[in-house]
Amino acid sequence: MITINESFLINVWNRLPVLIKAILLGFIVNSIGVYGWLLIVIIVPQVLNGYWLIPIAIFYLILYFTYFSGISSKNQTLETRRRYFRTLRPSMKVWKYGLISALFFVIIMQALFVLTFRLVQFPGDEFTTSLYLNDLSLPFAITIIVLSSLFAGICEEVGLRGYGQVPLEEEYGAIPAILITSIAFFMMHLHQAWMTNIMISVFLIGLMLGIMAYTTRSLLPGIIGHTVADIINFSYWWSDIGGRYNKAPISLTGIDLHFIVWLLILFFSILIFYLSNLNSLGAVRKFDE
């Protein structure tokens, strides 16, 4: 039975513009996952052995994924959850192009970072000390990196590209929806210490993830690409676990082979990303017919 207060809140929610509801919903769904992970990181090592993070975090992720994907918990929100999760099962052709997109998304992200720090000086200490990963033992740092990447990849894609972007697509169309969620993705990362030099890259990353979700009608390629990219980012850019970037800006070295190679990698990766998403969209539209 719905109480008077619940009825009032439902009425207020229903009166909100789709733009506001979608942004709020995406933020809430993402936050349930991300802040759940932060609580686990803060509480578990104080109570149990730190490696209890692994089973507890995986259990929490399974609960999160099964609920927001609509796999379980049948109630009046089931169909909405399935729709927002983009439950279309991709055909083998869509899967193939989706995975190609995910791979070249990772390459594009790394190329953007490398080229950014050939144009400006890489602020090594600002990047690598913000998460304190260098202060942990190597096995525990790797554990934190993998789990953090899983939570970011799953929760941000489910929240933003699922629960945020789907209702925006239905109301305004694909292009406005992708732009809006990319702006939201950008805003969500503004508090990070490493954001200053890579603002444009972060916005472009959000665009690519939104495009993948739309063209494949699935969150899975984006989740895979996002998770793999974050494992690399946490290991290399935001810690010294995987080494440290040490190339000087081209203002000091001039345009060299390293810069030209990464420029070519970026160009051809964007081309392949574009073509693979175009093919994904074509395959999905044939499926719809």
C-alpha positions as CSV (number, residue, x, y, z in Angstrom):
1,M,0.0,0.0,0.0
2,I,1.3,3.5,-0.9
3,T,1.1,6.0,1.9
4,I,0.1,9.7,1.5
5,N,3.8,10.8,1.7
6,E,4.9,8.2,-0.8
7,S,2.1,9.2,-3.2
8,F,3.2,12.9,-2.8
9,L,6.8,12.0,-3.6
10,I,5.8,9.9,-6.6
11,N,3.6,12.8,-7.9
12,V,6.5,15.3,-7.5
13,W,8.9,12.9,-9.3
14,N,6.5,12.4,-12.1
15,R,6.1,16.2,-12.6
16,L,9.9,16.7,-13.0
17,P,11.2,17.2,-16.6
18,V,12.8,14.0,-18.1
19,L,16.1,15.9,-18.2
20,I,16.2,16.3,-14.4
21,K,14.9,12.9,-13.7
22,A,17.4,11.2,-15.9
23,I,20.4,13.0,-14.5
24,L,19.2,12.4,-10.9
25,L,18.5,8.7,-11.6
26,G,21.8,8.2,-13.3
27,F,23.7,9.9,-10.5
28,I,21.8,7.9,-7.8
29,V,22.3,4.5,-9.5
30,N,26.0,5.2,-10.0
31,S,26.5,6.5,-6.4
32,I,24.9,3.4,-4.9
33,G,27.7,1.4,-6.5
34,V,30.6,3.7,-6.2
35,Y,29.9,4.9,-2.6
36,G,29.2,1.3,-1.6
37,W,32.7,0.4,-2.8
38,L,34.2,3.4,-0.9
39,L,32.5,2.2,2.3
40,I,33.9,-1.3,1.8
41,V,37.4,0.1,1.4
42,I,37.1,2.3,4.5
43,I,35.4,-0.2,6.8
44,V,36.7,-3.7,5.9
45,P,40.4,-3.2,6.5
46,Q,39.6,-1.8,9.9
47,V,37.5,-4.8,10.9
48,L,39.0,-7.7,8.9
49,N,42.0,-8.7,6.9
50,G,42.3,-6.3,4.0
51,Y,41.9,-9.2,1.5
52,W,38.3,-9.7,2.7
53,L,37.7,-6.8,0.3
54,I,37.6,-9.3,-2.6
55,P,34.7,-11.5,-1.6
56,I,32.7,-8.7,0.0
57,A,33.2,-6.3,-3.0
58,I,32.3,-9.1,-5.5
59,F,29.2,-10.0,-3.5
60,Y,28.1,-6.3,-3.4
61,L,28.7,-6.0,-7.2
62,I,26.7,-9.1,-7.9
63,L,23.8,-7.7,-5.8
64,Y,24.1,-4.3,-7.6
65,F,24.3,-5.9,-11.1
66,T,21.4,-8.4,-10.6
67,Y,19.1,-5.7,-9.3
68,F,19.8,-2.9,-11.7
69,S,20.0,-5.2,-14.7
70,G,16.5,-6.6,-13.9
71,I,17.7,-10.1,-13.6
72,S,16.1,-10.6,-10.2
73,S,13.8,-8.8,-7.7
74,K,10.6,-9.0,-9.7
75,N,8.4,-6.0,-8.8
76,Q,6.6,-3.1,-10.5
77,T,10.0,-1.6,-11.6
78,L,11.2,-4.8,-13.3
79,E,10.4,-3.8,-16.9
80,T,11.8,-0.2,-16.4
81,R,15.0,-1.6,-14.9
82,R,15.4,-4.0,-17.9
83,R,14.8,-1.2,-20.3
84,Y,17.2,1.2,-18.7
85,F,19.9,-1.6,-18.5
86,R,19.5,-2.1,-22.3
87,T,18.7,-5.8,-22.1
88,L,18.8,-6.4,-25.8
89,R,21.1,-9.4,-26.2
90,P,23.6,-8.4,-28.9
91,S,23.9,-10.7,-31.9
92,M,27.3,-12.2,-32.7
93,K,27.8,-9.4,-35.3
94,V,27.0,-6.7,-32.8
95,W,29.2,-8.3,-30.1
96,K,32.1,-8.5,-32.5
97,Y,31.9,-4.8,-33.5
98,G,31.1,-3.8,-29.8
99,L,34.3,-5.5,-28.6
100,I,36.3,-3.9,-31.4
101,S,34.9,-0.6,-30.3
102,A,35.8,-1.3,-26.7
103,L,39.3,-2.2,-27.6
104,F,39.9,0.9,-29.7
105,F,38.2,3.0,-27.0
106,V,41.0,1.9,-24.6
107,I,43.6,2.7,-27.2
108,I,42.1,6.1,-28.0
109,M,42.0,7.0,-24.3
110,Q,45.7,6.2,-23.8
111,A,46.6,8.0,-27.0
112,L,44.7,11.1,-25.8
113,F,46.6,11.0,-22.5
114,V,50.0,10.5,-24.1
115,L,49.5,13.3,-26.6
116,T,48.1,15.6,-23.9
117,F,51.3,15.2,-22.0
118,R,53.5,15.7,-25.1
119,L,51.8,19.1,-25.3
120,V,52.0,20.0,-21.6
121,Q,54.2,18.8,-18.8
122,F,53.0,15.6,-17.1
123,P,52.3,16.5,-13.4
124,G,53.6,13.2,-12.1
125,D,53.2,13.8,-8.3
126,E,49.8,15.4,-8.7
127,F,48.6,12.3,-10.5
128,T,50.3,9.5,-8.6
129,T,49.8,10.7,-5.0
130,S,46.1,11.5,-5.2
131,L,45.0,7.8,-4.7
132,Y,47.9,6.7,-2.4
133,L,48.3,3.5,-4.3
134,N,52.1,3.8,-4.2
135,D,51.9,3.5,-0.4
136,L,50.4,0.0,-0.5
137,S,52.0,-3.3,-0.9
138,L,52.1,-4.5,-4.5
139,P,49.5,-7.3,-4.1
140,F,47.1,-5.1,-2.2
141,A,47.6,-2.2,-4.6
142,I,46.7,-4.6,-7.5
143,T,43.6,-5.8,-5.6
144,I,42.4,-2.2,-5.1
145,I,43.1,-1.3,-8.8
146,V,41.2,-4.2,-10.2
147,L,38.2,-3.8,-7.8
148,S,38.1,0.0,-8.3
149,S,38.2,-0.5,-12.0
150,L,35.3,-3.0,-11.9
151,F,33.2,-0.7,-9.7
152,A,33.9,2.3,-11.9
153,G,33.3,0.4,-15.2
154,I,30.1,-1.3,-14.1
155,C,28.5,1.5,-11.9
156,E,29.2,4.5,-14.1
157,E,28.0,2.6,-17.2
158,V,24.9,1.3,-15.6
159,G,24.1,4.7,-14.0
160,L,25.1,7.1,-16.7
161,R,24.8,5.2,-20.0
162,G,21.9,3.1,-18.8
163,Y,19.6,4.8,-16.3
164,G,20.6,8.3,-17.3
165,Q,21.0,8.0,-21.1
166,V,18.1,5.6,-22.0
167,P,15.3,7.9,-20.8
168,L,17.1,10.9,-22.5
169,E,17.3,9.0,-25.8
170,E,13.6,8.2,-25.6
171,E,12.7,11.8,-24.9
172,Y,15.2,13.9,-26.9
173,G,17.0,11.5,-29.3
174,A,20.4,9.9,-29.3
175,I,22.7,13.0,-29.9
176,P,21.3,15.2,-27.1
177,A,21.2,12.2,-24.8
178,I,24.9,11.3,-25.4
179,L,26.0,15.0,-25.0
180,I,24.0,15.4,-21.8
181,T,25.4,12.2,-20.2
182,S,29.0,13.2,-21.4
183,I,28.6,16.5,-19.6
184,A,27.4,14.7,-16.5
185,F,30.3,12.3,-16.7
186,F,32.7,15.3,-17.0
187,M,31.1,17.0,-14.0
188,M,31.3,13.9,-11.9
189,H,35.1,13.9,-12.3
190,L,35.8,17.6,-11.7
191,H,36.8,17.0,-8.1
192,Q,39.7,14.7,-9.1
193,A,43.2,16.1,-8.6
194,W,44.2,14.8,-12.1
195,M,41.4,16.5,-13.9
196,T,43.0,19.8,-14.7
197,N,45.1,18.8,-17.7
198,I,42.7,16.2,-19.2
199,M,39.3,17.9,-19.2
200,I,38.9,17.7,-23.0
201,S,39.9,14.0,-22.9
202,V,37.5,13.2,-20.2
203,F,34.6,14.8,-22.1
204,L,35.6,12.8,-25.3
205,I,35.8,9.6,-23.2
206,G,32.2,10.2,-22.1
207,L,31.1,10.7,-25.7
208,M,32.7,7.5,-26.8
209,L,31.1,5.5,-24.0
210,G,27.7,7.0,-24.8
211,I,28.1,6.2,-28.5
212,M,29.0,2.6,-27.7
213,A,26.0,2.2,-25.5
214,Y,23.6,3.6,-28.2
215,T,25.1,1.8,-31.2
216,T,25.2,-1.6,-29.6
217,R,22.1,-1.2,-27.5
218,S,24.1,-2.8,-24.7
219,L,26.1,-1.6,-21.7
220,L,28.5,-4.6,-21.9
221,P,31.0,-3.3,-24.4
222,G,31.3,0.0,-22.5
223,I,31.7,-1.8,-19.2
224,I,34.5,-4.0,-20.6
225,G,36.3,-1.0,-22.3
226,H,35.8,1.2,-19.2
227,T,37.1,-1.4,-16.8
228,V,40.2,-2.3,-18.9
229,A,41.0,1.4,-19.4
230,D,40.7,2.1,-15.7
231,I,43.0,-0.8,-14.8
232,I,45.6,0.8,-17.1
233,N,44.9,4.3,-15.8
234,F,45.2,3.3,-12.1
235,S,48.3,1.2,-12.7
236,Y,50.2,3.7,-14.9
237,W,48.7,7.2,-14.8
238,W,47.4,7.4,-11.2
239,S,50.2,5.4,-9.6
240,D,53.7,4.1,-10.3
241,I,52.6,0.4,-10.2
242,G,53.0,0.0,-13.9
243,G,55.8,2.6,-14.4
244,R,55.8,6.3,-14.8
245,Y,55.4,8.5,-17.9
246,N,58.5,10.5,-18.5
247,K,58.4,12.0,-21.9
248,A,59.1,15.7,-22.2
249,P,56.7,18.1,-24.0
250,I,57.3,18.8,-27.6
251,S,58.0,22.4,-26.7
252,L,61.3,21.1,-25.3
253,T,62.0,18.2,-27.7
254,G,60.4,19.3,-30.9
255,I,58.0,17.0,-32.9
256,D,59.7,13.6,-32.7
257,L,58.9,10.1,-33.8
258,H,57.2,9.2,-30.5
259,F,54.7,12.1,-31.0
260,I,54.0,11.3,-34.7
261,V,53.5,7.6,-33.9
262,W,50.9,8.3,-31.2
263,L,49.2,10.9,-33.4
264,L,48.8,8.2,-36.1
265,I,47.6,5.7,-33.5
266,L,45.0,8.2,-32.4
267,F,43.8,8.9,-35.9
268,F,43.5,5.3,-37.1
269,S,41.9,4.2,-33.7
270,I,39.2,6.9,-34.1
271,L,38.6,5.7,-37.6
272,I,38.2,2.1,-36.6
273,F,36.1,3.1,-33.6
274,Y,33.8,5.1,-35.9
275,L,33.5,2.3,-38.4
276,S,32.9,-0.4,-35.8
277,N,30.1,1.6,-34.2
278,L,28.6,2.3,-37.6
279,N,28.5,-1.4,-38.2
280,S,27.1,-2.1,-34.8
281,L,24.3,0.4,-35.4
282,G,23.5,-1.1,-38.8
283,A,23.3,-4.6,-37.3
284,V,21.1,-3.5,-34.4
285,R,18.7,-1.7,-36.8
286,K,18.4,-4.9,-38.9
287,F,17.6,-6.8,-35.6
288,D,14.9,-4.2,-34.8
289,E,13.3,-4.7,-38.2
